[in-house]
Amino acid sequence: MMQIPHNTPLPTQFNMAAHVLARADDDPSKIALSVLGQEDWTYRDLERAIRGIGTGLLQGGLRPGDRALMRLGNTPAFPMTYLACIAVGLVPVPTSSQLTGPEISKIAAEIKPALIIADTGITLPDHSAPVLSAQALTEFHHAPPCDWDLGDPNRPAYIIYTSGTSGQPRAVVHAHRAVWARRMMIDGWYGLRPDDRLLHAGAFNWTYTLGTGLMDPWAIGATALIPPAGTSAQDLPKMLSDHQATIFAAAPGVYRQMLRAQMPSLPQLRHGLSAGEKLPDGLRAQWTALTGTEIYEAYGMSECSTFVSASPSRPAPPGTLGYPQQGRQIALIADNGPADYGVIAVHRSDPGLMLGYLDRPEETAAKFSGDWFLTGDVASRQPGGALRYEGRNDDMMNAGGYRVSPVEVEEAMTTYPGLTEAAAVELTVKAETTVIALFYCAQSDLPESDLIAHASSRLARYKCPRLFLRVPQLPRGANNKLLRRALRQTWEAEHGQT
């Protein structure tokens, strides 16, 4: 099966859902989606259901450009509804089923949906839009197939919410062209083939699962495997074996939990994929030792998905994220422009970059330096072109005039026995005095003298933490990214420092 070359021009008439399902007719009886042990969907049935839902939505009076707020749970209805909306030109807004009434009401007031599509038991917003039940969607599966709403690839296709670094949710508007950039991941990260069986550990209603676990395998005619709701990480190794998964995708925390279970032989598994947060080198090494397979990591964000990664054809050198994917427009931006150490940036011409934050033109403009969208994450370019992640721009620490990466400190300290997670943060301990502190997770307080000795043997003196603070858990955002700023703000507020 021929894949579209990365440098192929974007079609002038385009629909994201049509692109995702373009291979459905290659082998209609092939399994496109398997909810393991529960239900299977062939490509024929999957496309029929999606295009039938699209017809049903239009018959209900919706028109291209209308927004549909999705309040759906961890079921196949989530990706089907999402793609059905896009197929007919609606703009779906997928949201976490865990949002509270005030949270989802605030989102509804902002996006002004024409329709709310909801599962039983999931909190609805205080909003006047009509509500369509998920059960009613099944009645549309056998409706006549909708036509693809073809048009300008730069028109809005979907809206997702990100907490960003501020902790305030932002509505990120993406165009239909966003999926065109995802083609770069097929070779640049996944090493994905049409005969693959990709098992993603996440729930249906997580954007990481939606893209990596479902849409990208479907776009090349592969099979997507999803564990049923309620599956524990300890159950996943056996599922990988029983269902002959060839690629596995998860967040680092899932890999960590899996390694606590008995690992069966996995002769079919070629490799793993990781995203969502930095993958610790020790965790990677432990997985490889037990399974004989590598984990390939990717870096991205809600505003541009993933665009820096390692892959089977181009593994990342130790301690790096990997390489900018072929066809992506990526640079490191310092005060004087592109450099070898600076903020990771995406050029506005990159097809995967968002259209902007909904109704926030000033906030959108503030994220750009000229034609470059600034991610806020700092990296350094290594010999050969790989990028080493150095931390958030506002997480970078200053020690005696030296810039210190929190990631470097954390990687050194998490090799200490019994220390499971760590966050390095610069804290103001008194007026005009700051120190590097290490917040860490462990079953009990660890001897400070031993931690100091451990740090001294692995880090230059100016990089060593001066304060060690055990916490029950580390705060993380909606996309599982470590919130170092929250640790700093909470500690300084409690200790009278602002």
Protein Blocks (a to p, Z undefined) as FASTA:
>chain_A
ZZddfklccdfbdcfklmmmmmmmmmmmbcfbdcehiaccdfklmmmmmmmmmmmmmmno
paehiacdddddddfklmmmmmmmmmnopacddddfkbcfklmmmmmmmnopabdcddeh
iacdddfbdcddfklmmmmmmgccdddddddfkbcfbdcddebjnopacdddddfklmmm
mmmmmmmmnopafkbccddfbdfklfklmmmmmmmmmmnopacddddehiafklmmmmmm
mnopabdcddfklmmmmmmpccdddfkbmbdcdehiacdfklmmmmmmmnopacdddddd
fklopabdcdfklccdehiabjcdehiacddddfkoccfbdcddddfklmkbcfbdehil
klmmmmpghjaccehiacdddehiiacdebjfklpcceehiacdfklmmmmmmmpghiab
dcdddddfbghiacdddddddfbdcdfklmmmmmmmmpcfklpcfbdcddfbdcddfkop
acfklmmmmmmmmnopZZ
